Amino acid sequence: MKKKILIGSKTFGKITPEPANILKDAGFEVDYNPYPDFFNEEQMLEVIQDYFGVVVGFDHLTEKVIAKAENLKVIAKHGVGVDTIDVDAATKHGVVVSKTVGANSSSVADFAIGLMLSTARQIPRMDAEVKQGEWPKYVGTELWKKTLGIIGLGHIGKAVAKRAAGFDMKLLAYEPYPDHDFVTRHHIELASVNRILEEADFITIHVPLSESTANMIGREELKKMKNTAFLVNTARGGIIDEDALYDALENNVIAGAAIDAFSEEPPGHTKLLNAKGMVATPHAAAYTNESLNRMSLMCADSICRVLHGEQPEFVVNPEVFSQK
């Protein structure tokens, strides 16, 4: 009997059939999520025991789910954020968790720059009003020669830095484990989060959501920013205190914000969506043809490697291999 692979991610293999064909050619049976949205815990509990591998987007792989998955050997994240996966439970049960590091860096970096331009020049607002028959001309702010603060200088943060150099921006970056060669080559100043808050004209966030980063940008942090500054988040919801951000925008504490990731998704009718100077997008920064296909191929490769007794390139919990 063929080993079964469950595809939870709605974007796996969306661009070409090659990723699914890789799994099928390797001798696996591939099943897809039948629900209109990502799997929740209850839905996953109903089916997970049949599968040896699963590709997840924002599907919930809780401890309860992983404990029930008697055959499960590998969870391949179609992306890099693993906050919906209980990695400790996976490790305890000997399940490898992989992610697609670097696959979406270019796409997210492009999007982050696009959001900076959108909020600084009020592009979405003008677009909407022109389409309603109006002819507004709002005064905006240039990116040229401004100071950009990058919170998180990993793959995506580095890609943003390269693009920002084209705007001749001064680059400040916070990164606990910096690549010093990259920092030197690209004329980046390493800085504390506080210095970035105080000096940057634009701040872009590229850190994972964790206990240490939850609400790292709150009311007090927003007060430290210039009242002419703009905040961009293409990382994860929960890193910015959304109530505090609403108040900061409404009271002109900062000039604007562009948010692609919310603490609850979809965000429903949260008041933040109607705040002054607010640009909102539906967690779509990684959604390009190129990025989605790279992530799908990497997920397929990770599953094949694990089920053939090999270690994938980007493993979240490598200690699993020492347990075997």
Stockholm file with secondary structure:
# STOCKHOLM 1.0

chainA/1-324         MKKKILIGSKTFGKITPEPANILKDAGFEVDYNPYPDFFNEEQMLEVIQDYFGVVVGFDHLTEKVIAKAENLKVIAKHGVGVDTIDVDAATKHGVVVSKTVGANSSSVADFAIGLMLSTARQIPRMDAEVKQGEWPKYVGTELWKKTLGIIGLGHIGKAVAKRAAGFDMKLLAYEPYPDHDFVTRHHIELASVNRILEEADFITIHVPLSESTANMIGREELKKMKNTAFLVNTARGGIIDEDALYDALENNVIAGAAIDAFSEEPPGHTKLLNAKGMVATPHAAAYTNESLNRMSLMCADSICRVLHGEQPEFVVNPEVFSQK
#=GR chainA/1-324 SS CCCEEEECCTTTTSSCSHHHHHHHHTTCEEEECCSSSCCCHHHHHHHGGGCSEEEESSCCBCHHHHHHCTTCCEEEESSSCCTTBCHHHHHHTTCEEECCTTTTHHHHHHHHHHHHHHHHTTHHHHHHHHHTTCCCCCCCCCCTTCEEEEECCSHHHHHHHHHHHTTTCEEEEECSSCCHHHHHHTTEEECCHHHHHHHCSEEEECCCCCTTTTTCBCHHHHHHSCTTCEEEECSCTTSBCHHHHHHHHHTTSSSEEEESCCSSSSCTTCGGGGSTTEEECCSCTTCSHHHHHHHHHHHHHHHHHHHTTCCCSSBSCTHHHHHC
#=GC SS_cons         CCCEEEECCTTTTSSCSHHHHHHHHTTCEEEECCSSSCCCHHHHHHHGGGCSEEEESSCCBCHHHHHHCTTCCEEEESSSCCTTBCHHHHHHTTCEEECCTTTTHHHHHHHHHHHHHHHHTTHHHHHHHHHTTCCCCCCCCCCTTCEEEEECCSHHHHHHHHHHHTTTCEEEEECSSCCHHHHHHTTEEECCHHHHHHHCSEEEECCCCCTTTTTCBCHHHHHHSCTTCEEEECSCTTSBCHHHHHHHHHTTSSSEEEESCCSSSSCTTCGGGGSTTEEECCSCTTCSHHHHHHHHHHHHHHHHHHHTTCCCSSBSCTHHHHHC
//
